[in-house]
Structure formats: C-alpha cells, structure tokens
Amino acid sequence: MELTRGSVVGGGRPVFRVLGPLEVRGTSGPVPLTGARQRVVLAALLVRANRVVPLGDLVDAVWPERPPATARDQVVNVVSALRRLVGRAAGEGWLETQPPGYVVRLGPGQLDLEEFEGLVRTADAASAASRPEDAARALRGALSLWRGPALIDVPAPFAATEARRLTELRLAAVEKLMDAEFAAGRHREVVPELTQLVAEYPLRERLRGQLMLALHAAGRTAEALAAYRSGRRLLVDELGLEPGAALQRIERAILTDTEVAEPATAAPTSPPAQLPRDIADFTGRRAEIAAIRERLQAPASTAVRVVAVVGPPGVGKSTLVNHVAHGLRAEFPGGQLHTSLRGDRDPGEVLAEMLRALGTPPGAIPEDLPERIRLYRSLTAQRRLLIVLDGVADAAHARPLLPGDPGCAVLITSRSAVTGLEGTHRITLGAMSSDDAVALLGATAGPGRVTAEPAAAQMIAELCGRYPLALRVAGARAAARPELSLRRLAERLGAPERRLDELRAGDLDVRSTMAAGIGTLPPELALPARRLALLGVGSFPLWTVVAILGVTAEAAEDLVDQLVDRQVVEYAGVDDAGQHRYRFPELIRLYLRFPNRHTAADAWSGRSVSA
C-alpha cells in the first residue's frame, strides 16, 4: 500500500503543478518554461491562484533584496512572455491584468494544490462520519499528486518558504492517512510505509508513535520498543530533548502490556479562536462600532482591510476592539488571531506565536524575520482571518504583522496615530458621552445607585474624565462599599492631588495604566508636557507654548504635533480670535501633575520627569 503517484486531470484544459517541480501540461504535453524568472513569477501567481497578486509582490519574489531600477518593467515583460507561452495551451484569459497586479484564473482540476486540499477536506468529512475506508481512499488520492519536493526547481526564497508550508500539509495528510488505516484495522499493512517515513523524518514524533502502534498491533513489540529507544537517542543527541508526552505514553502502555490508546482519526485543524472574553456590560460607542463594522464588512478588494483605533490610555481601545471582533466572528470563518504587543514586543517573536497558532510546528518556523513574514503571508492567504494587534507602538511595529490577502482584516489599537501605515482607516477614541459614562457607572456600581443619586453620579463621571477604565474603577469601589454613598465617593475624587490614588480597585489601577503610556514619554516631550500641564487651564493656544517654554513658533507647533500624535494632547477647536487650541484630557493632566502620588509641589521635582 505504497503512496502512489498520479496527476490531476484538467478535463482537456491545461494542468498546473506545484507539488513537485513546477510544471504546466497542455493537451499536447509539457509547456517549456525556459527561464528561471518565468518559473519564479509563475510559481508566485499559482500559489495564490484566483487571487490578485500585486506587481510589487512579484518584484519581491524575483529580487528579494535589492531589485534593479527596471524591476517592474522586467516583471511586466516576464508576465507578457508567460501569457504568450502558456496561452498556446491554456487559451485566452488564463492570466489577467487586474490592478494592482495580475491574477491566474483556474477552474476545478487545473491546479494540483487545490485538488490536494479538496481531497483532504473530503477525507476529513469521511473521518468525522466514521468512514475510515473512504477517508483513506481520499487521502491516498491526495498524496498521489505529489511528484517530489514542492517547487524544487523555483530559485527564490519565497518558494523555499512555501515549500516548507506545503511539506507540512503533506506530512499532516500522511499522519491522517495512518490514523484512517488504523481505524480500518490495517496496522500490519502500513508498517513498511511508516518505517520508510520515520527513516525520512526521524524527528517527527507523531510518525514514530504511529510506527510503534503499528508494530505493537502486528505482534512486533520488541521492534516497537526499539523504535522508541532509537528515537529517544536521536532527540537527546540532536536537540537535547526527551521525547514528548504522547510518545512516552505509548512506550509505557507497551511496556506494561496495557491497552494502547490509539489516536482518533485526525480532525481538521481547528481555526484559531484567540479573542479574550467579551464583557457583558459593554456600554456606548455606537458610532465607533458602526464605523469599524462598516469598514471591515466592505466588499473585498485587493487590499487588506485595516482599522486602527487610537487614543490615550484608559479610554477603552482594547475593550472596544475586542467587543467588535466578537461580533464579527461569523464573518471570518478562518479564525481570529489576537496578540498583545504592549508597545515593545519584538515582531519576530509575535510572528512565531502566530505561526504556531496557524498550525506550523515549532521546528518549521524560520529563524530569519523576512522568512517568517513570507511564511505568515502564505498561511494567511489560505483563510479569512480577523487579526487583532493590541498595543502597537507605531506603523513600523505593525507592518511585519499585516497579512497580504484581502480576505483577511486587521484591527489595531495604539496610543499613537500610526501615521504611515498605508491604507489604514483610523478612529480616534476620546471620552464617552455624558449619558454613556453615567450608564457605564451604573452598570458597574448598580443602576439603583445611579438612580438614587443622579447628580453625584454625573459628578463622578466628569471627575473620571468620562474614561471607561476610571468609571469601572469608581463603579467597582461603589459596588464593594454599599454603605459608601456616591456623593461621598465624588468628594473623595474631588481632590486633584488624590484622585488617581482613589481610582484603584484590585488590579485595576488608573495611575499604572497612565504610567504605561504617558510615563514612557522621552524626556524631550515629558518635561514640556508637564510644564504645560501645570498651567491649570482648560485649553491653550500655540502662543502659550511659545511663552511657557521659550521656543520658536515652529518648535512649539512641532512639539504639540508630537504630543497630539502620542494622544497626550487633543485638539480643542478654534477660539474667537481664530487661534487653534489644545487641551490635556483630565486624567492625563492629573498624571502629568502628580505622577508619583506626591503633592502638587513635589510633582514638579526632578524625580517626576522619569516617572
């Protein structure tokens, strides 16, 4: 029962093959691909068949490092040559120009990769219906499409990355096949295949465990234990690791002559579902929710849909984005990825996590960042994913984590305006409306409290700057102290130098949240911001910045622009004299004045600059 070779049948149409050397076969035989660049460009188009591939991606495929000035023209010429060359077998319309690039139009049975994936899906359905014979038949048909290492004759880094992904899909299909054969009772028959596979992939523990099960079921227990021992020696010598828990369980079961728990026929890999839990009392933000949903549910184009929700700390960016993402899960059946970047996490580390979540074994994750990016884009091109990047520092921080396929969408939160992130729709989140702020306070403290003391509730909402985090803390304190009236709580919050100290409940701490964002300002911004915060005015024009800091008008404008970009200062409109005015959100102003739980006089000490 060897894995036999075969071919897809295009029904008289040309067939394209990537599961082995790149090949195009017409009705009269193979189509000669005479140049390396032709193979690279065609391979890049085929692995994204029926999807638009931007011209820039094709340039990157041919010249991954330093493309020449004429790179785009050269790729256009290669595409024209391919269109003529393959067109003799494929006919008109197989390769279309569609801005910003090109798309290969293929039907059923014309691409071996799509045929392979379709047969694996058929096998998954048969396994779920407890039909192992049908599952095994479909999987053998899928594996027969392989003619050798994928894209082995395509000389490009992207092809090597894609080949690793495809090899992983092949091995996963092999493991599913062995499970199906076990379920059909054919342990003895698959021993030769598994022996060959373990010799080819000696570090793949799943295959070794299946070989041990097959040998044990065939009455060859000593050989099953020998397979374990040789695998253990190899793992220890090569990687310094003991075998995994599953392999050790199989060995123990064989040694004790107890029933070996065979793995069930492998089910399809579950889509990632990484969203944090939604909160039951989410309140307000109706306009922002509608704007995000409208953008992410827009008809797909050739570009990934990206929405960035920006705003100061404590304003509820993460909660809003998570709430919207939960409501859109049905729109993205490929799953939801969520990662917290905390403003400083290395994109390479985050990519490794995402690749693992998408089913990439740790040993198959490239070390090189550009290679990780290429593998990530290849994997995300196969599914409709919603990706949440929480806590992005700036555009450069987010760019490596963006997928390339328009079927995906990305939600970003950031304390900066992420200017420079192309094609991004930005939503700036500010304070809640008065009504929504009071409603959130009531949802947290209890609606009866707000109804009993409406004026005090309104005062608390304003003292909290109408920021969701502060309102939740105030509500939590009120809920924990039923005897504490809202009026008394408002009085305690009324002292500016103590307000941030009061806004702390359990692990919810407004001051710590402010410190994570505002407290990390570089000194050239922190010192001027604190001097301006000490003014104690509601808003200020640029000439005030000039006078207080003793700088030129241009320097004042640049400083304020940077503070606005970092969500420390917000635009307040134009006054009667035609001057643009700016203001600090209330809680940010308080943090700048009292960063270390000091008095007002102490807050302007040298210690506060580094807080």
N, C-alpha and C positions, 0 to 999 in steps of 0.2 A: 504494500500500500504506500508506495513512494509518492512524493509530491511531484506530479507530472507537470510538464509544461504545456501551454496551449496558447490561444490567441483570441482576442475579441473579434467578432465578426461585424463588420460595418454595414452589412446588407447592400453590398455594391458600392458603398461610399468609401472614401479613404479612411484609414485607421491610423491613429497617432498613439505611439507607445512611449511611456517614460519609465515603466517598471523594468529597467534594464538599460541597455544602450538606447539613446534617443533614436526613434525610427518612425518614418512615415511610409505607409504602404498604400499604393493606389491599386486600382483593379488590374493593372499590368505589372505590378511588382513594386519593389522599394523605390522611393524617391531619393536621389542622391543629394545629401547635404554637404556641399563642397568645402565650406569654411567653418572655422571654429566660432566666429561671431554669429554665423547663421544658427548654429546649434544653441549657442547661449541665448540669443533673442527668442528663438522658437521655444526653448525649454521654459524661459521666463513667462511666455504667453500661455503655454499649455498647463503649467501648474496652477494657473488662475483662469482656466478656460471658462468662457461665458461671463467673464467679469472684465471690466476695463482695467488695463494696465497702463498707468501714466508713462509718458515718454521718459520722464526723469528716472523712473524705476528701471527702465530698460538700459539707460545710460549707466546707472549704478551697477547693473548686472554685468555689463561688458567691462567697465572700468571702475572697480570698487574703491579705488584710492584716488588717483589723480587723472580725471578724464581730460582729454585734449580740448582745445577751444572749439574744435569742429565735431565734438562728440555727438551732439544732437543730429546734425546733418548726416553723420555716418550711420547712425542707427536708422534714420529715415531711409537711407539707401539700402540698408540690410533688409528692412521690412519690405521695401518695394521688390527686392530680389526674391525674398521668400514668397511674396504674393504671386509672382510670376511662376516661380519654380514649383511650388506646391499646387498652385492653381490649375496646372495642367491635369493633376489627378483629382483635386478637390472641387474644381469648378469655381464659379464666381461666388463671392460673398462669404467665403470661409474666414477671411481676415478683414475686419472693418476698421476704418478710422473713426474713432469716437473720442472727442476731446475729454480729458487732456492726453489721450494716448490711443491705444488700439485694443481690440477685443477679438479673440478667436471664437467663432460661433460653431459649436459642435453639437450634434444630436446624440441620442442614446446609442451606445455601442461603438462610438467613434474614438473614445479615449479609454485606454486600459485602466487608468487610475480610477475613473468614475465607475467603470464596470466592477473593479475590485471592491470599492466602497459599497456599491449596491448589493453585491453578493454577501458581504459581511453583515450588512443590515438584514438581509434575508435570513442569514444564519442566526442572528440574534433573536429574531422573531420566532424561528423554529425552536430555539432553545427555550425561550420563555413559554412556549406551548408544549414543552416536554416531548419534542420530536427530534431526538438526537441524530437519527439517521439522516433526516433532511438537513439538519444543521451541518453535519459532517460533509454531506454532498456539496452544499453551497460553499463551504469553506475550502474544500479541495478545488472547486472550480475557481474560487478567488485566487488561491495560491498558485494555480497553474498559469496565471497570467504573468508571473514573474519570470524574466529571462536572464537574471543576473542582478548585480548591484544596480540600484536605480541611478539613472543619469550618469553612468560611469564615464561616458565619453564627452561630458559637457565641462569644459575647463573654466569653472567660475566658482568663487566662494559660496554664492547663494545656492548653487547646485549641490555642493557638499552638505550644506545645512539642510536643504530639502531632502537629500538622500538619507540623512540620519533620521529625519521625521518619518519618511516612508518605510525605512527599515524597521523602525519601532512599530509601525502599523502592521507590517508583515509578521513580526515575531508575536505580536499580540494575537493576530489571527491564527498563527500556528498553535499557540497555547490554548485558544478557544477550540481548535480542532481536536487537540489531545483530550480536552475535557469531554467533548462530544463523543469521541471514540470510547472513552472510559464509560460514559453513560450508556453506551450501546453494548458494553461488555467486551470490548475488543482490546484488552490490556496487552495480551501476548503479541497480537499482531503489530502493535505500534512500537515495540521495543527497538527494532532496528532503526526506525526513523528517529526516535528520541536519542538513541545512542549517537547517531550522526550529528544531531542538533546540539547535544551537550558538548561534543568534541569541537563544534564550530563556535559555540557561545558558552565557554566553560564558566563564566562568572554570572550567568543568568540563573538565579536560584530557582525561579519558577519552573524552568525546563528540567533542572536537575531533580527537583522534587517530583515532577511528573514521571521522570525515568525511574526513580526509586519506587513510586507507587506501581508502575507497570511491572517492574522486575519482581516486586514482592507478590503481586497478584498472580504472576506467572510461576510462582514457586521458586524463584531465584533470590531468596532472601539474602544470602551471603553477598551476592553481587550488588544488591540494593544498598547494603551497609558499606560495601567498598566504594560505591559511587558517592556516598555521603562523605566518607573519610578523605577521598581524593579531592572532593570539592572543598572540604574544610581546610586541607593543607594549602590549596591554591589561594583561597581567600586570605588566610593568615599570612602567607608568603608575599602575595601581590599587594594586598590592601591593608594588612594588619588588623583585619576584622574577623570576628566569629560569624558563622552562618546566622541568617535571620531566624526569627522565632518560628516561622512556618516550617522551614526546613528542619529545625531542631525537633518540632513536634512530630514530624513524620518519622525521624530517626527513633525517637522514644517509643512511638507506637510499634515500630517494627521490632525493637529490642525486647519489649515487654509482651509481644505477641498479642497486643490488643487491636481492636478494630481501628484501621487507619481511616481517618475522616478525609474522604476524597473531596476535592473542591467541586462545588456545583458548576454546571456549565456556565462559563463566563457570561455575565450580562453586559450589555453595552456600558461603556464608561459613563457614569453619571455626570451631567453638566455641573460645573462648579456653582455653588449657591452660597457665597461668602458674605452676603449683606448682614450687618449687625441687626439685631432685632429693632423693629419699629416701635414707637412709643404710642400707647393708647390715647393719650391726652394731647396729641399734636393739635396746635391751635393756630389759626390765622394763615397768613402768607398765601392767600388765594391767588392773587395776581401773579406772584412769582411762580407758584406751582403751574398755573396755566401757561406761563411763558416757557418754562422748561419743557413741559409736555408737548407743547406745540412744536418746539424746535426738534425734539428727539423723535417725534412721530411724523415729521415731514417726510414726503416721498423721498426714497433713497436716490441719491445722485452718485457721482463718482468719488465723493469726498466723505470722510468720516465725520459724523455729527459730534461736535464738541461743545459743551456748555460749561462755562466756568462761573461758579458762584463765589464772589469775592466780598470781603467785608472784614471788619475788625474782630478781635477775639471776643467770644461770648455772645455774638449776635445770632448764633443758631445756624451757621452754614452747614455743618455736618449733619445735624438733625434734619434740616430741610431736604438736603440731597438724599439722605437715606430714606426718608419718607416717600419722596417722589420715586426713587428707584424701586421700592417695594411695589408701588402701584403700577410699575411698568414691566414687571417680571414676565407677564404673558407675552409681551412684545419681543422678548429676547429669549427664545427657547434654547439658545446655545449656552445660557447660564449667565451668572453675574460674578464678576471678579471685584474684590474690594481690598484696597491696601491703604494703610495709614503711613504717609511719608514723613510726617512730623517735621517737615521743613528742611530736614538734613539727611535723610536716609539715602544711601547710595543707590542710584537707579539699577546698577548691575545686580545688587542684592535683591531688589524688588522684582526684577525680571526673572531671577532664578525661582523665586516663590511662585510667580505667575506661571512659569513653565511647568513647575511641578503640579500646580492646580489643574493645568490643561492636560495632564497625563504623561508628561515627559519624565522618564526615570532620572534620578539624580546623576547617574553616570553618563547620561546622554546630553547633559546641559553643557554647552560650550563654555570655556573659560573666558574667551575674548568677548568684550561687550558688543562690538558690531555683529559678531556671530549670534549672540543671544538675541539681539534685536531682529535679525533676519529670521531666526527660528520662531520667535514670538509672532512675527507678522505672518509667517507661513501657517502657523497653527490657528491664529485668529481669523485667517481668511476662510477657514472652513466652517465657520459658525456665526450665528447672530448673537453677539455678546454685548452686555452692558458692563462697562468698566468704570469703577468709581475710584478716583485718585484723590484721597483726602489729605489735605495739608501740603499742597505743592508750594515750593518756595518761589519759583519763577518759571518762565517759559522753558528755559534750558533744562530744568528739573523734570518737566513733564514730557518733553518731546520724545525721548527714547521709549516712553511707555505708551505711546499712541499706536494703535493698530493701523494697518493700511487699507483694510477692506471697508467699503461703505455700508456693509451690513452691520457693522459694529457702531456703538455710540459710547461716548465718554462723558462722564460727569466729574468735574474738578471742583475742589474747594481750595481757596487760597487767601492768605492775608495780604497778597499783593495783587495788582491788577493784571498780572500775567500778560503784559503787553508783549507783542512779538510772537505770540502763539497763533500761527496762521489759521484763519477760518473759524476762530473761536467766538461763540456768542456769549457775551459777558452779562451777568446780572449782579448788580451791586446791592448787597443786602444791608439795610440800615435798621433803625429802631422800629419796633412794631407800632401799629396804630394804637391809640389810647384804649379803644374798645377791646382790641385783641389782647393787649397787655393785661387789662383787668380780667378778661376771660381766662387767660393763662394762669394768673394768680389764683383765680377761683378754682380752676381745675386742679391746682396743686394743693392749695390750703383747704379747699372745700367750698362749694358755691354758697353755702349758708353763711360763711364768714363774710364774704364779699357783700352779700345781700344785707346783712346786719349792719355793716359799716362801709357804705359805698364811698364816702368822702375819704376815709382813711385808706381804702383800697386804691383809690385813684392817686393819692399822695405816694403810696408805696411804689406804684407803677412808675411814677415820674422820678422818684429817687433812685429807682433801679435803671434809669435811663431807657426804660421800655425794652431792655435787652432780655431775651429768653432765659439765659443762664442765671442772671441775677434774680429774675422773677421766680424761677424754680427754687432757688435757694431760699428766698424770702418765704415762698409758699411752704416749703418743707419745714422751715423753722416754725411757722404758724401752725402747721399740722401737728408737729411734735409737741407743741405747747398750747393746748386748748385754752388754758387759763390766761395766755398772753393775748391781749386784745390787739387788733390791727392798729389801733391808734397808738398803743404803746410801742409796737414794732416800728411804726413810722417815726416816732420820736427818737428811738434808738438809731434809726438810719439817718436821722436829720443832721447829725454832727458830721461834717465833711471829713474831718481827720479820722473818724472811726468807722465810716460807712463800709469800706472794703473789709475791715475786720469783722463787721457784723454779717457780711454776706459770705458766710461759710457754714456748710452743713454736711457732715460726713466727708466724703471725698469730693464734694462739690465746693470749689473754692474760687471765687471770682478773682481774688488777687493773684493766685497762682496761674490762672488762665491768662490774665493780663501780662504777667511776667513772661510767660512762654512766648508771647508775641511782641509786645511793646518793650519789654525788658531786654530784648536781644538787639535793639537798635544799635548801629555803630555809634561811637562817641560823637562823630561829626554831625549826627542827627539827634542823638539823645539829649545833649546839652542844650541846643537851641530849642528843642521841643519842650523841655522842662522850663526853660526861661519864659517861653510864650504861655505855657500852662499856668504860670504864677500870676499872669495878668488878672485873672479872675473875671474876665468879661465873657459875654455870650458869644460874640464873634469879633473878628478883627480883619482889617484890610491889609494889603501888602505894605502900605507905608508904615504901619505899626511894626512890622517885621524889620523894616529898614532901620527904624528909630531904636528899637529894643536891642537889636543885635549889632548895629553899627556896620551894616553891609550895604553893598550897592543894590539897586532895584533889581538888576538881573540876577544877582546872587540870591536875593530874597525870593524871587519867583521860582528859581531852580530848587531852593530848599523846600518851599511849600509844595511844589510839584512832587518831590520825593516823598514828603510826608503824606500827601494825598494818595500816591501810588501804594504806599505801605498801609493805607487805611488808618493812619493815626489822626489825620485831619480830614474833614469833609467840607465840600463846597456848600456855602450857605446862601448863595444868590448875590444879587446886585442891590446896593443901597441907593438911597435917594440921590446921592452925589455921583452915581454911576460907577462906584468902586466895587470890584469883586471882593466878597467877604468869605471868610473861612472860620470854622469852629472845631473845637475838640468835642467828640462825644463825651458825655458827662463822666462815665466810668473811666474812660481813658484819661481825661483831665485829672481825675482824682488819683489815679495810679501815678501819673507823672509828678503830681504834687506830693504824694505820700507813698512812695514806693516800698518803704521798709517798715511799715507800722510805726513810723516816727510822728512827732508833732510837726506842725507846719514849719516851724523854724528849723528843725532838724532835717526836713525833707530836702532843703537846698544845700545840703552838705556835699562834700566831695564823694562821700560814700554812696550817695543815691545815684550817681552817674553810671556806676557799673552794676546797678541792681537789676 
